[in-house]
């Protein structure tokens, strides 16, 4: 299902039957119910919702994936340094993480988006900069365990510099857990972007995203239920798929599961 969603987003210019922003005769085309010509119906301006959903998938998936990369990069580097150095530096860095976690994340996003101009690039950075703490704590725990292993002691014994030990031996061995966390994070970030767009401070019309499409349909639920229903379903299905994919990756990378499978 995720492959189908990604393929639809990539091929949106080919698959979309109409321009997602074209407004024609509003009185004749507004709030048309789903049909063969308009599979998802039309919105209050007569725009084809199927076309807008395809282009909205591009925005929602891009924001979620790019924000995840920002969060994983910062969290991995931060947690690896804290876990490897240890001592006072570790305590100081983790107390900073505790302070960041103490702020309600969604309200912190609201404040930052309100301060800065809400374009897609800024939104990606804000989502990434407010979502790295869980990855940092996860990587720190992995590094604390791995740095006591024999292969790390051997690397120190032959005189490898700390930089090579950290980036060549420790971080690659911690990436399995990070991959599971990152997959789970994408669904959460897509939901966060949709929430911000629903409130009108994320991706703003006429640029389509699933969040602002649901927002546009909230005032017409009794008249045109399809305006909010279809983008809402796509949003829910995509987030659920990322969560299930993360669960599958966790089971596949669990050594105990692998051992049971081959015994």
N, C-alpha and C positions, 0 to 999 in steps of 0.2 A: 504493500500500500504506500509506503514511504517512497519507493522507487517511482510509483505512478505519480505521486504528488510532485516530486522533483522533476520528473520528465515533463509534466504538464506546465510547471513553472518555466522550464527552459524553453519549451516550444510554444509559449504563450502567444507570440506574434503569429504563429502558424495556425494554432488551434482556435484562437479567439475569432468569432464570426464578425464582431464589430469593434470599432475603436472604443476603448473603455471610457473615454472622456467626451465622446461626441454627444451633443444635445441637439435634438431636432425639434419636431413639433411636440412640445411637452404635453399639451392637453390631450393629444391622441395617443401618446406612447407611455405616459406615466402610469406606474402601478399596474402594468400588464401582468397577468398571472403566468406561471410556467407553461410553456408550450413548445412545440417543435422548433419554432423560430427563435424563441428565447427560453432555453431550458431552465434557467433560474428566475425567469420573469424580468421585470424592469423596476427601477427605483423611482423616486419622486421626480427626477429630471428626465425620465425616459431612457436612461442608460442601461445597456444590457448587463445584467448582474453576472452572467456566466463569464463574459469577457473580463469584467472587473475582478471577479474571483481569481481568474487565471493570473492576471497581472498582480493582484494582491498577494498571491502565493509567493511571487518573486520578492516582494518587499518583506513579508513576514519571515520567510525562510532565510533571506539574506541577513536581516537584522539579527535573528536568533543565532545563526552560525558564526557570523563575524564577531558578535558580542561574546560568544562562547570562546572564540580563539583569543580575544583580548583577555578575558578572565583567566583562561587556562595558562596563558603565557605569564601573566603577572603572578598568579597563584603558585605555579610550579617553581618559578625562579625564587620567589619570596620564601616559600616553604622549604625549598632545598637548601637555601643559604642558612635559614634558621636552624634546621635540623642538623646540618653538617658542622656548623661552627659551634653550636651549643652554648652552654654557660649563660653569661650575662646577656650576650647578643640574642640568644634564643628567647630568654625571658622577656627582654624588651620588645622584640618583634611580635611575640605572641600576645603581649598586653596591648599592643597597637591593634592587633586583629580583634581582640576582645572589645576594644572601644568601638571599632567599626561595626562589629556584629550587634552591639548594644543599640544602635540606631535601627528603627524599623525600616527595612530595605525599600519597601514601596514608597513610603513617605519621603525617604532620602532621594529616591528617583524623582518624585514630584518636585521637590525643592530644586534639585539640580536642573531639571528640564525647564522649570520656571525661570531660573536665573539665566540660563544660556538659550540661544536661539534654537528652537526645536527643528533642526533638519535631520536627515537620516544619519549623516556622519556623526553628529553630536549625540544622537540617540544611541548609536552603537557604542560609542565611548562611555557614555553614562551607564548603560546596562552592564558593560564589561567591567568598569571600575567599581561597581557596587556588588559584583557577584564573584569576586576572586577569593574570598575568605575561606569558603569551604574547601576549595582546592588546595589552598595554602596549608590548612590544618591537615588535610589528608596526606599531602606530599611530605610534610614535616614528620608525621608518624612513620611513613614508609622509610624515609631517610634515616631516622633514628634507629630503626631496626636493621636496615641494610648496612650501615657503616660499621657494624660490629661483626659482619660476616668475614670469612677467611679470605675471599677474593679481594676485599677492600684492604685488609691487612697486608696481603701479598703485594697489591699495587703500591701501598706506602713503602713496603720493604724494598722494592726495586727503585724507589726514588721518584715515582711519578708525581708531578705537581698537583696541588689540590684542585686546580681548575679541571685537569683531565680526569681526576678521580670522580669529581662531582658530575661533570657533563658527559663523560664517556661510560662510566660504570654505574653510578648511583641513579641518576635521573632516568636513563633508559629502563632500568629494572623496576622503577616505580610507575612506569607509564601505563601498565595494565589497569591499575585502579583509577588512574586519571582518565583513561579512555571511557570507563563506565560512568564516572562522575560527569565527564563532559557531555556524553550522550544524554544523560538525565537533565543536565543543565540547559540544553538546547530547548527542550519542551517548556521549561520554566521561563526562559527568556522570551520565547515566542508568546507565551501567555502574558508576560509583563509588558511587552510591546503592545499587545492587543489591549491590555488594560489602560495604558497611557493614551493610546489612540482613541479608545472608547470615551475617555474623559476629554478628548479634544486637545491634548498637549503632546501627542506623539506625532505619528505620520498624519499630516493634515490633508483634507480634500483640496483639490480634486485627485491627488495621488491616491490610488486605492490600496488599502490594506484591510485585512480581515477585521481588525479592531474597529476602524472607522466605518466600515460597512455595517457592522452590527449596531454601532451607535446611530447610524443614519436610519436604521429600521426600528429603533425602539419606540418612536412616536407613532408608528403605523402598524403596530402588531395586530390590531383588530381589523384593519383595512387591508393590509398587504403583509401577511405573516412571512412571506418568502424573502423579503428584503433582509431580515435579520437571521432567518432560519438557516439558509444555505451557507453563508460565511461562518456562522456559529458552529454548524456541524463540521465544516472543514477544519476549523480551529480545534475543536474537541478531538476529532479523529487524529489529526497530526500530533497533538500533544500526547495523546494516548499511545500512539505508535512509537514515539521517542521513548516514553517510559517503559513500554514493553521491550523495546530493543535494548535499553539499558539493563533490564532484568535478564534478558537472554545473554548479553555479553558478560554480565557478572557470573552467571552460572557456567558459561563456557570457559571463563578464565579462572574459575575456582579450582585450585589443585585437588581438593577433596572430591569435587564432582568428576574431574578427569580421572582420578584414581579409581573411583567406583565404576566409571564407564569401561575401563580397560581390565579390571580385575574379573 
